[in-house]
Amino acid sequence: MKVPVKVDGRELTLSNLDKVLYPDYGFTKAEVIDYYSRIGPVLLPHLQGRPLTVKRYPNGVNGQFFFEKNAPEHTPSWVRRVNLPAPGSTKNRESIDFAVIGDLPALVYYANLAALELHVPQWRVDEEGRALPPDTLVFDLDPGPPATIVECCRVALMLREVLKSEGLTARPKTSGNKGMQLYADWDCREEPSAYAKRLAQLLEKEHPREVVSVMTKKARPGKVFIDWSQNNPAKTTVAPYSLRAREQPTVSTPLLWKEVEGCERPEDLVFTAPDVLARVEKRGDLFGRA
């Protein structure tokens, strides 16, 4: 069944609204679209100007998914697209037409495609579609079992202090999966991956039982891997307020530092779409610029 709707003056056709995309939770495509529509005012500023990569789950989180970087030809003409070089493209493309989501109709359009996860780089494009220098530094904290987000929180607090000593203010969020991320506004004082790697290695040296800075699986059990490589211009990180394709419709959720300090159980920092809508109504955007 197809349903025509008007979103901020744009005409869209929504389809399969009753399809269950999160079977264990009974969360439908209509609820996914509703979530993205309602979270749009705080989500859109974090997507603004950033080339979009989506993970689409047309048959729900238990079905096959695919990454989509290149905006297909049937993408509406009013969705902004920018053509950017694509070194290392799996399809041997020299360049890719990325979508750049800047308004609610485009966000709803992608939600209707079952684009559950929204991923963006740490840089934006200018009005002509040219890549700008990175404006954000990110550290992805990934726990190696049996470590959990509880251990990530401890490492996040250590990293917050290191960044503070460097004159940077960290903002925490959950990944919506197992771990969390810290962001900071970036002033291009040096190459961001090299800078982030240096800080990760510093913490590994100071806290070798808790922190690891290399991706090697055998080095990670019980420790938190500080993934500094997310600052590579070719990489993306899940956007604040994006859904994740887990058993529940969890969200990559901005946090208060007191929540990080007080985390005692992994479930303390699990937030679903309804939880996040309630948090934003109460607290606004915790991930606003520092």
MOVEN-V641258 format. One record per backbone hydrogen bond with DSSP energy under -0.5 kcal/mol. NH is the residue of the N-H (numbers start at 1). CO is the residue of the C=O. Records with the same first field share a line. If there is no record, write none. Layout:
NH=CO + CO
//
This chain:
3=14
5=12
7=10
8=6
10=7
12=5 + 10
14=3 + 12
16=1
19=16
21=19 + 27
22=27
25=22
26=22
27=22
28=26
29=19
30=17
32=28
33=29
34=30
35=31
36=32
37=33
38=34
39=35
40=36
42=39
43=39
44=40
46=43
47=43 + 44
48=44
50=47
51=49
52=99
53=119
54=68
55=117
56=54 + 66
57=114
59=64
60=57
61=21
63=60
66=56
68=54
71=97
72=70
75=72
79=76
80=78 + 100
82=98
84=82 + 96
86=94
89=86
92=89
96=84
98=82 + 96
99=69
100=80
101=50
102=100
107=103
108=104
109=105
110=106
111=107
112=108
113=109 + 110
114=111
115=110
116=55 + 114
117=55
119=53 + 117
120=237
121=51
125=49
126=130
129=126
132=124
135=122
136=122
137=184
139=182
140=227
141=139 + 180
142=140 + 225
143=141
144=223
145=143
147=144
151=148
152=148
153=149
154=150
155=151
156=152
157=153
158=154
159=155
160=156
161=157
162=158
163=159
164=160
165=161
166=162 + 163
167=164
168=163
170=168
171=183
173=181
174=253
175=179
180=141
181=173
182=139
183=171
184=137
186=135
195=191
196=192
197=193
198=194
199=195
200=196
201=197
202=198
203=199
204=200
205=201
206=202
207=203
210=207
211=207
212=224
219=216
220=217
221=217
222=144
223=220
224=210
225=142 + 223
226=212 + 224
227=140 + 225
228=226
230=227
231=228
232=229
235=232
237=120
239=118
241=252
242=239
243=116
244=250
246=244 + 248
250=248
251=271
252=242
253=251
255=172
259=256
260=256
261=257
262=258
263=260
268=265
269=266
270=267
271=269
273=249
276=272
277=273
278=274
279=275
280=276
281=277
282=278
283=279
284=280
286=284
288=285
//
